[in-house]
Amino acid sequence: MAVAAEFVGFYEREAKSVLVFFARRTLDGEVALDLTAETFAQAWRGWARVRTDSAEEMRAWLFTIARRQL
């Protein structure tokens, strides 16, 4: 369960930034929400492989996923 709790914390820290990232690029709130949800779904699928020792690396990894979703 600790893995899920770590991911929830990561989501809580980063979700707003990802949503803003998409909203600024799409100018459509619904599309931005959908892309944010899909980004975190992909992140959850890859969570076991990500290195969680650096917040900066985790954020870069997440935004790489976000850019690919866009």
DSSP file (Angstrom, degrees, kcal/mol; ACC not computed):
  #  RESIDUE AA STRUCTURE BP1 BP2  ACC     N-H-->O    O-->H-N    N-H-->O    O-->H-N    TCO  KAPPA ALPHA  PHI   PSI    X-CA   Y-CA   Z-CA
    1    1 A M     >        0   0    0      0, 0.0     4,-2.1     0, 0.0     5,-0.2   0.000 360.0 360.0 360.0 -22.1    0.0    0.0    0.0
    2    2 A A  H  >  +     0   0    0      1,-0.2     4,-2.4     2,-0.2     5,-0.2   0.854 360.0  57.3 -62.4 -33.8    3.0    2.3    0.5
    3    3 A V  H  > S+     0   0    0      2,-0.2     4,-2.0     1,-0.2    -1,-0.2   0.929 107.8  46.3 -63.0 -45.0    3.5    2.4   -3.3
    4    4 A A  H  > S+     0   0    0      1,-0.2     4,-2.5     2,-0.2    -2,-0.2   0.899 111.3  52.2 -63.8 -40.8   -0.1    3.7   -3.8
    5    5 A A  H  X S+     0   0    0     -4,-2.1     4,-2.2     2,-0.2    -2,-0.2   0.889 108.3  51.2 -64.3 -39.3    0.4    6.3   -1.0
    6    6 A E  H  X S+     0   0    0     -4,-2.4     4,-2.2     2,-0.2    -1,-0.2   0.915 111.0  48.3 -61.7 -43.1    3.6    7.5   -2.7
    7    7 A F  H  X S+     0   0    0     -4,-2.0     4,-2.9     2,-0.2    -2,-0.2   0.909 109.0  52.7 -66.6 -40.7    1.8    7.9   -6.0
    8    8 A V  H  X S+     0   0    0     -4,-2.5     4,-2.8     1,-0.2    -1,-0.2   0.924 110.0  48.7 -60.2 -44.2   -1.1    9.7   -4.4
    9    9 A G  H  X S+     0   0    0     -4,-2.2     4,-1.9     2,-0.2    -1,-0.2   0.909 111.4  49.8 -60.7 -42.0    1.3   12.2   -2.8
   10   10 A F  H  X S+     0   0    0     -4,-2.2     4,-2.1     2,-0.2     5,-0.2   0.919 111.4  49.2 -61.3 -45.6    3.0   12.7   -6.2
   11   11 A Y  H  X S+     0   0    0     -4,-2.9     4,-2.8     1,-0.2     5,-0.2   0.932 109.7  51.1 -59.4 -47.6   -0.4   13.3   -7.8
   12   12 A E  H  < S+     0   0    0     -4,-2.8     4,-0.3     1,-0.2    -1,-0.2   0.848 114.0  44.7 -61.6 -34.7   -1.4   15.8   -5.2
   13   13 A R  H  < S+     0   0    0     -4,-1.9     4,-0.3    -5,-0.2    -1,-0.2   0.849 126.3  27.4 -75.2 -35.2    1.9   17.7   -5.6
   14   14 A E  H  X S+     0   0    0     -4,-2.1     4,-2.2    -5,-0.2     5,-0.2   0.614  92.0  88.3-109.3 -14.9    1.9   17.7   -9.4
   15   15 A A  H  X S+     0   0    0     -4,-2.8     4,-2.7     1,-0.2     5,-0.2   0.891  90.5  50.1 -59.1 -43.3   -1.6   17.5  -10.8
   16   16 A K  H  > S+     0   0    0     -4,-0.3     4,-2.5    -5,-0.2    -1,-0.2   0.915 110.8  49.8 -62.8 -41.8   -2.2   21.3  -10.8
   17   17 A S  H  > S+     0   0    0     -4,-0.3     4,-2.3     2,-0.2    -1,-0.2   0.899 112.1  47.5 -63.8 -40.5    1.0   21.9  -12.7
   18   18 A V  H  X S+     0   0    0     -4,-2.2     4,-2.2     2,-0.2    -2,-0.2   0.918 111.5  50.8 -66.7 -42.9    0.2   19.3  -15.3
   19   19 A L  H  X S+     0   0    0     -4,-2.7     4,-2.9    -5,-0.2    -2,-0.2   0.923 111.6  47.4 -60.9 -44.6   -3.3   20.7  -15.7
   20   20 A V  H  X S+     0   0    0     -4,-2.5     4,-2.5     2,-0.2     5,-0.2   0.908 108.2  56.8 -62.7 -42.2   -2.0   24.2  -16.2
   21   21 A F  H  X S+     0   0    0     -4,-2.3     4,-0.9     1,-0.2    -2,-0.2   0.931 114.1  38.4 -52.8 -49.0    0.6   22.8  -18.7
   22   22 A F  H  X S+     0   0    0     -4,-2.2     4,-2.7     2,-0.2     5,-0.4   0.894 112.8  55.6 -72.9 -39.7   -2.2   21.4  -20.8
   23   23 A A  H  X S+     0   0    0     -4,-2.9     4,-2.1     1,-0.2    -2,-0.2   0.893 107.5  50.0 -61.5 -39.9   -4.7   24.2  -20.3
   24   24 A R  H  < S+     0   0    0     -4,-2.5    -1,-0.2     1,-0.2    -2,-0.2   0.797 117.0  41.0 -68.6 -27.8   -2.2   26.8  -21.7
   25   25 A R  H  < S+     0   0    0     -4,-0.9    -2,-0.2    -3,-0.3    -1,-0.2   0.788 125.4  31.2 -92.4 -29.2   -1.4   24.7  -24.7
   26   26 A T  H  < S-     0   0    0     -4,-2.7    -3,-0.2    -5,-0.1    -2,-0.2   0.716  82.1-147.3-100.2 -23.6   -4.9   23.5  -25.6
   27   27 A L     <  +     0   0    0     -4,-2.1     2,-0.4    -5,-0.4    -4,-0.1   0.800  68.6 106.0  56.0  30.5   -7.0   26.5  -24.4
   28   28 A D     >  -     0   0    0     -6,-0.3     4,-2.6    -5,-0.2     5,-0.2  -0.927  59.0-158.4-142.4 112.5   -9.7   23.9  -23.6
   29   29 A G  H  > S+     0   0    0     -2,-0.4     4,-2.3     1,-0.2     5,-0.2   0.871  93.2  49.8 -60.4 -41.2  -10.5   23.0  -20.0
   30   30 A E  H  > S+     0   0    0      2,-0.2     4,-2.4     1,-0.2    -1,-0.2   0.918 112.5  46.7 -66.2 -43.0  -12.1   19.7  -20.8
   31   31 A V  H  > S+     0   0    0      1,-0.2     4,-2.8     2,-0.2     5,-0.2   0.913 111.4  52.8 -64.4 -41.3   -9.3   18.6  -23.1
   32   32 A A  H  X S+     0   0    0     -4,-2.6     4,-2.2     1,-0.2    -2,-0.2   0.906 109.9  48.2 -61.5 -41.8   -6.8   19.7  -20.4
   33   33 A L  H  X S+     0   0    0     -4,-2.3     4,-2.5     2,-0.2    -1,-0.2   0.922 112.4  48.8 -63.8 -44.3   -8.6   17.6  -17.8
   34   34 A D  H  X S+     0   0    0     -4,-2.4     4,-2.4     1,-0.2    -2,-0.2   0.918 112.7  47.2 -62.0 -43.8   -8.7   14.5  -20.1
   35   35 A L  H  X S+     0   0    0     -4,-2.8     4,-2.4     2,-0.2    -1,-0.2   0.874 111.1  51.9 -67.2 -36.7   -5.0   14.8  -20.9
   36   36 A T  H  X S+     0   0    0     -4,-2.2     4,-2.2    -5,-0.2     5,-0.2   0.933 110.5  48.4 -63.1 -45.9   -4.1   15.3  -17.2
   37   37 A A  H  X S+     0   0    0     -4,-2.5     4,-1.9     1,-0.2    -2,-0.2   0.919 113.2  47.0 -61.0 -44.3   -6.0   12.1  -16.4
   38   38 A E  H  X S+     0   0    0     -4,-2.4     4,-2.4     2,-0.2    -1,-0.2   0.873 109.0  55.3 -67.4 -36.3   -4.4   10.1  -19.1
   39   39 A T  H  X S+     0   0    0     -4,-2.4     4,-2.3     1,-0.2    -1,-0.2   0.933 111.2  43.6 -60.8 -45.9   -0.9   11.4  -18.1
   40   40 A F  H  X S+     0   0    0     -4,-2.2     4,-2.3     2,-0.2    -1,-0.2   0.806 110.2  56.1 -73.0 -27.7   -1.4   10.2  -14.6
   41   41 A A  H  X S+     0   0    0     -4,-1.9     4,-1.9    -5,-0.2    -1,-0.2   0.926 110.9  44.6 -65.1 -43.6   -2.8    6.9  -15.8
   42   42 A Q  H  X S+     0   0    0     -4,-2.4     4,-1.6     1,-0.2    -2,-0.2   0.894 111.9  53.1 -65.6 -39.4    0.3    6.4  -17.8
   43   43 A A  H  X S+     0   0    0     -4,-2.3     4,-0.6     1,-0.2    -2,-0.2   0.901 107.3  51.4 -63.0 -40.3    2.4    7.5  -14.9
   44   44 A W  H >< S+     0   0    0     -4,-2.3     3,-0.9     1,-0.2     4,-0.4   0.909 107.0  53.8 -63.3 -40.9    0.7    4.9  -12.6
   45   45 A R  H 3< S+     0   0    0     -4,-1.9     3,-0.3     1,-0.2    -1,-0.2   0.851 117.7  36.5 -61.5 -33.6    1.4    2.2  -15.2
   46   46 A G  H >X S+     0   0    0     -4,-1.6     3,-1.6     1,-0.2     4,-0.8   0.372  85.9 105.7 -99.4   4.8    5.1    3.1  -15.1
   47   47 A W  G X< S+     0   0    0     -3,-0.9     3,-0.7    -4,-0.6    -1,-0.2   0.823  73.2  59.5 -57.6 -36.1    5.4    3.9  -11.4
   48   48 A A  G 34 S+     0   0    0     -4,-0.4    -1,-0.3    -3,-0.3    -2,-0.1   0.750 108.5  46.0 -66.2 -22.4    7.2    0.7  -10.5
   49   49 A R  G <4 S+     0   0    0     -3,-1.6    -1,-0.2     2,-0.1    -2,-0.2   0.583  90.6  99.8 -96.7 -11.6   10.0    1.6  -12.9
   50   50 A V  S << S-     0   0    0     -4,-0.8     2,-0.6    -3,-0.7     8,-0.1  -0.506  74.8-122.2 -81.2 144.2   10.5    5.3  -11.9
   51   51 A R        -     0   0    0     -2,-0.2     3,-0.4     1,-0.1    -1,-0.1  -0.748  24.3-172.0 -82.9 121.3   13.3    6.3   -9.6
   52   52 A T        +     0   0    0     -2,-0.6    -1,-0.1     1,-0.2     3,-0.1   0.190  61.7  92.7-101.2  16.7   11.7    8.1   -6.7
   53   53 A D  S    S+     0   0    0      1,-0.2     2,-0.4     2,-0.0    -1,-0.2   0.587  85.3  48.9 -86.5  -9.1   14.9    9.4   -5.0
   54   54 A S     >  -     0   0    0     -3,-0.4     4,-2.2     1,-0.1     5,-0.2  -0.967  61.8-159.5-135.1 118.4   14.8   12.7   -6.8
   55   55 A A  H  > S+     0   0    0     -2,-0.4     4,-2.3     1,-0.2     5,-0.2   0.867  97.3  54.2 -61.3 -36.4   11.8   15.0   -7.0
   56   56 A E  H  > S+     0   0    0      2,-0.2     4,-2.5     1,-0.2    -1,-0.2   0.912 108.8  47.2 -66.0 -42.6   13.3   16.8  -10.0
   57   57 A E  H  > S+     0   0    0      2,-0.2     4,-2.5     1,-0.2    -2,-0.2   0.896 111.9  50.8 -65.3 -39.5   13.8   13.5  -11.9
   58   58 A M  H  X S+     0   0    0     -4,-2.2     4,-2.4     2,-0.2    -2,-0.2   0.915 111.4  47.6 -64.0 -42.3   10.2   12.4  -11.1
   59   59 A R  H  X S+     0   0    0     -4,-2.3     4,-2.6     2,-0.2    -2,-0.2   0.912 111.6  50.1 -66.1 -42.5    8.8   15.7  -12.3
   60   60 A A  H  X S+     0   0    0     -4,-2.5     4,-1.6     1,-0.2    -2,-0.2   0.914 110.8  50.3 -61.2 -42.5   10.8   15.6  -15.5
   61   61 A W  H  X S+     0   0    0     -4,-2.5     4,-1.8     2,-0.2    -2,-0.2   0.920 110.9  49.3 -60.2 -45.1    9.6   12.0  -16.1
   62   62 A L  H  X S+     0   0    0     -4,-2.4     4,-2.3     1,-0.2    -2,-0.2   0.917 111.0  48.4 -62.8 -44.2    6.0   13.1  -15.6
   63   63 A F  H  X S+     0   0    0     -4,-2.6     4,-2.4     2,-0.2    -1,-0.2   0.747 105.5  58.6 -73.0 -21.4    6.3   16.0  -18.0
   64   64 A T  H  X S+     0   0    0     -4,-1.6     4,-1.8    -5,-0.2    -1,-0.2   0.914 108.5  46.0 -65.9 -43.4    7.9   13.8  -20.6
   65   65 A I  H  X S+     0   0    0     -4,-1.8     4,-2.0     2,-0.2    -2,-0.2   0.925 112.1  51.8 -61.8 -44.8    4.7   11.7  -20.4
   66   66 A A  H  X S+     0   0    0     -4,-2.3     4,-2.1     1,-0.2    -2,-0.2   0.922 107.7  50.7 -60.5 -45.9    2.6   14.9  -20.6
   67   67 A R  H  < S+     0   0    0     -4,-2.4    -1,-0.2     1,-0.2    -2,-0.2   0.885 110.1  50.8 -60.6 -37.2    4.4   16.1  -23.7
   68   68 A R  H  < S+     0   0    0     -4,-1.8    -1,-0.2     1,-0.2    -2,-0.2   0.863 108.6  51.6 -68.8 -34.4    3.8   12.8  -25.3
   69   69 A Q  H  <        0   0    0     -4,-2.0    -2,-0.2     1,-0.3    -1,-0.2   0.874 360.0 360.0 -67.6 -36.4    0.1   12.9  -24.5
   70   70 A L     <        0   0    0     -4,-2.1    -1,-0.3    -5,-0.2    -2,-0.2   0.503 360.0 360.0 -65.3 360.0   -0.1   16.4  -26.0
